[in-house]
Amino acid sequence: MSDTEAPAAVIVLAAGAGTRMKSRTPKILHRIGGISMIGHSLQAARAVQPRELAVVVRHERDRVAEHVTSVDPAAVLFDQDDVPGTGRAVQVALAGLDERLGSAVSGTVVVTYGDVPLLTPETLQELVAVHQGEGNAVSVLTAVLEDPTGYGRIQRHEDGTVVAIVEHKDASAEQRAIREINSGIYAFDAAVLRSALTQVGSANAQGEMYLTDVVAIARAAGGRVAAVVQEDRWQVEGANDRVQLASLGVELNRRLIEKWMLAGVSIIDPATTWIDATVVLEEDTTLLPGTQLHGETFVARGAVVGPDTTLTDVVIGEGAHVVRTHGSGSRIGAGASVGPFTYLRPGTVLGEDGKIGAFYETKNVTIGRGSKLSHLGYAGDAEIGEFTNIGCGNITANYDGVNKHRTVIGSHVRTSSNTVFVAPVTVGDGAYTGAGAVVRQDVPAGALAVNVAPQRNIADWVAGKRPGTASATAAGAASTNDTPSGNPTEESTQA
């Protein structure tokens, strides 16, 4: 914005019900790329550095307002009244800004929408620059579409300036043949806008105050109206139903993937890889097919993620490998490995060069450098030291039916298969556990914890308790064929 004056205000229209979305969620709160549609719009609006950022709300007012405030706490909210139409929405916002500032807003006022998520700050900046550079009363962002059905049509004078915008429902057959459409995104001179809105009526097919009528009114008053054609049609595309929402989501994802590949990230199969706009990737990371990265996920240089991995708010250290894993709210250290078929729940912290292996679930656990939880287990509400090896099938029994308790396992510990730690319990550094141990008491450093009784075999139990079963038949056959060692049968010695 260095070559132009910052807009006096950007007004984001977000009052519509979006009934074609057929959803209990307000249309503008539906997400693509991990961000709501209005979240994308607010980011673009804020990037042009307006002195005021206003949002006009109505449908599901409180829910939308709460979300807007969470995205941009400095945004000012105005409620549209019962008078329908985009013209009325802008009129309400402009009057509210005048009252808020104690004087009439002057300068450039930009109007955009809460459902154009691919609109970029650069496009809005270009619109403002052209508007101010040409001294226009109104500047409108337009696009040329193969199928302009549903959009307002741009009527131009022979000198190229804009004469009027005709809404699709009010257009003649000749006007509907025009392929240049109104995006609904404008830059106005505030004084022209304020005056023209007082002259806008509702004598049209929809009985609404059309913002588009300001164009003809400004033109008739001698103001210059110009169009800024946007060749990238996706930037002016809105989403009125879930089909359009999905199309916008696919296009946004394509752009994000292209951005990251050009920044040095290897994405093996772009068609099956999804990356939220909030994700950060460093150079020389590799994403394998079927990978989805959401939220505040960060992947450091040289890490490999996938295939078939979904991560939300996960931080991955340099050179780590994460394979066929579902995880959220976790941290994976440099050089560590996770998976396959691993479930990382929030609070999991895996140290440098550590390992969480196949069919493991973790939650609220800190695992020290070089420690390994290799396979078939659960670690929850636990702290594990450095260079400890947790055996196959180990479980931290952290819940007593009422409260959660912690297990603390020291460094250089070796636990045997199928050990159960009944929390709260502490295992000291260098300790061992025997196979099948149930650890109910603290284990001192360097001790071996065992609690298995001598094995007892009850002969012929199956024959007596399960007669007639396949097991009994098999056991009987085995008994018949048993021969004392050193006395082979004649059949067994034949060639």
PEZI-V56443 format. One record per residue. N is the residue number from 1. PSI is psi as a letter, one per 20 degrees, with the letter a starting at -180 (NA if undefined). BURIAL is 1 if it has 9 or more other C-alpha atoms within 8 Angstrom, else 0. Layout:
n = <N	N>
psi = <PSI	PSI>
burial = <BURIAL	BURIAL>
//
This chain:
n = <1	2	3	4	5	6	7	8	9	10	11	12	13	14	15	16	17	18	19	20	21	22	23	24	25	26	27	28	29	30	31	32	33	34	35	36	37	38	39	40	41	42	43	44	45	46	47	48	49	50	51	52	53	54	55	56	57	58	59	60	61	62	63	64	65	66	67	68	69	70	71	72	73	74	75	76	77	78	79	80	81	82	83	84	85	86	87	88	89	90	91	92	93	94	95	96	97	98	99	100	101	102	103	104	105	106	107	108	109	110	111	112	113	114	115	116	117	118	119	120	121	122	123	124	125	126	127	128	129	130	131	132	133	134	135	136	137	138	139	140	141	142	143	144	145	146	147	148	149	150	151	152	153	154	155	156	157	158	159	160	161	162	163	164	165	166	167	168	169	170	171	172	173	174	175	176	177	178	179	180	181	182	183	184	185	186	187	188	189	190	191	192	193	194	195	196	197	198	199	200	201	202	203	204	205	206	207	208	209	210	211	212	213	214	215	216	217	218	219	220	221	222	223	224	225	226	227	228	229	230	231	232	233	234	235	236	237	238	239	240	241	242	243	244	245	246	247	248	249	250	251	252	253	254	255	256	257	258	259	260	261	262	263	264	265	266	267	268	269	270	271	272	273	274	275	276	277	278	279	280	281	282	283	284	285	286	287	288	289	290	291	292	293	294	295	296	297	298	299	300	301	302	303	304	305	306	307	308	309	310	311	312	313	314	315	316	317	318	319	320	321	322	323	324	325	326	327	328	329	330	331	332	333	334	335	336	337	338	339	340	341	342	343	344	345	346	347	348	349	350	351	352	353	354	355	356	357	358	359	360	361	362	363	364	365	366	367	368	369	370	371	372	373	374	375	376	377	378	379	380	381	382	383	384	385	386	387	388	389	390	391	392	393	394	395	396	397	398	399	400	401	402	403	404	405	406	407	408	409	410	411	412	413	414	415	416	417	418	419	420	421	422	423	424	425	426	427	428	429	430	431	432	433	434	435	436	437	438	439	440	441	442	443	444	445	446	447	448	449	450	451	452	453	454	455	456	457	458	459	460	461	462	463	464	465	466	467	468	469	470	471	472	473	474	475	476	477	478	479	480	481	482	483	484	485	486	487	488	489	490	491	492	493	494	495>
psi = <j	h	i	r	p	q	q	h	q	p	p	p	p	k	i	q	h	l	h	i	h	m	q	i	p	q	g	i	i	q	q	q	k	j	q	q	g	h	g	g	g	h	g	g	g	h	h	j	l	q	h	p	o	q	p	p	q	f	p	l	g	h	g	g	g	g	g	g	h	h	g	n	h	i	q	p	p	q	p	q	a	i	o	q	q	h	g	h	g	h	g	g	g	g	h	h	g	g	g	g	i	j	r	p	p	q	b	p	p	p	p	a	r	j	k	m	i	j	p	q	h	h	g	h	h	g	g	g	g	g	g	h	h	i	k	q	g	p	p	p	p	r	q	p	q	g	n	j	p	i	q	q	q	p	p	q	r	i	j	i	r	p	g	r	p	p	q	g	h	i	q	r	h	g	h	i	i	p	i	p	q	p	i	j	p	r	p	q	p	g	g	g	g	g	g	h	h	i	i	p	a	k	m	r	h	i	k	q	o	p	h	h	h	h	g	h	g	h	g	h	j	j	q	p	p	q	q	o	p	o	h	n	h	h	h	j	p	r	o	i	r	h	g	h	g	g	g	h	g	g	g	g	h	g	h	g	g	g	g	h	g	h	j	j	p	o	o	h	n	h	h	j	p	p	p	q	i	i	q	p	p	r	q	j	q	p	o	r	q	k	p	p	p	r	c	k	p	p	o	r	p	i	q	p	p	a	r	l	p	o	p	p	l	p	p	p	r	p	j	q	p	o	p	m	q	p	q	q	l	r	p	p	r	p	j	r	q	p	r	r	l	q	o	o	r	q	j	p	o	p	r	p	j	r	p	o	b	p	l	q	p	q	p	l	p	p	p	r	p	j	q	p	n	h	q	m	a	p	o	q	l	r	p	p	b	q	k	q	o	p	r	p	j	q	p	o	n	i	p	j	i	g	q	q	q	q	p	o	p	a	q	k	q	o	p	r	q	k	p	p	o	o	q	p	q	p	p	r	q	j	r	q	q	r	p	j	q	o	o	i	q	q	p	q	p	j	r	p	o	q	k	p	q	q	p	p	p	o	q	k	g	g	h	h	h	l	q	i	r	h	g	g	g	g	g	g	h	h	h	h	i	p	p	q	p	i	m	q	r	h	h	i	i	q	NA>
burial = <1	0	0	1	0	1	1	1	1	1	1	1	1	1	1	0	0	1	0	0	1	0	0	0	0	1	1	1	1	1	0	1	1	1	1	1	1	1	1	1	1	1	1	1	1	1	0	1	1	1	0	1	1	1	1	1	1	1	1	0	1	0	0	1	1	0	1	1	1	0	0	0	0	0	1	0	1	1	1	1	0	0	0	1	1	1	1	1	1	1	1	1	1	1	0	1	1	1	1	0	0	0	0	0	1	0	1	1	1	1	1	1	1	1	1	1	1	1	1	0	1	0	1	1	1	0	1	1	1	1	1	1	0	0	0	1	1	1	1	1	1	1	1	1	1	0	0	1	0	0	1	1	1	1	1	1	0	0	0	0	1	1	1	1	1	1	1	1	0	0	1	0	0	0	1	1	0	1	1	1	1	1	1	1	1	1	1	1	1	1	1	1	1	1	0	1	1	0	0	1	0	1	0	0	0	0	0	1	1	1	1	1	1	1	1	1	1	1	1	0	0	0	1	1	1	1	1	1	0	1	0	0	1	1	1	1	1	0	1	1	1	0	0	1	1	1	0	1	1	0	1	1	1	1	0	1	1	0	0	1	1	0	0	1	1	1	1	0	1	1	0	0	1	1	1	1	0	1	1	0	1	1	1	1	1	1	1	1	1	1	1	1	1	1	1	1	1	1	1	1	1	1	1	1	1	1	1	1	1	1	1	1	1	1	1	1	1	1	1	1	1	1	1	1	1	1	1	1	1	1	1	1	1	1	1	1	1	1	1	1	1	1	1	1	1	1	1	1	1	1	1	1	1	1	1	1	1	1	1	1	1	1	1	1	1	1	1	1	1	1	1	1	1	1	1	1	1	1	1	1	1	1	1	1	1	1	1	1	1	1	1	1	1	1	1	1	1	1	1	0	0	0	0	0	1	1	1	1	1	1	1	1	1	1	1	1	1	1	1	1	1	1	1	0	1	1	1	1	1	1	1	1	1	1	1	1	1	1	1	0	0	1	1	1	1	1	1	1	1	1	0	0	0	0	0	0	0	0	0	0	0	1	1	0	0	1	0	0	0	0	0	1	1	0	1	1	0	0	0	0	0	0	0	0	0	0	0	1	0	0	0	0	0	0	0>
//
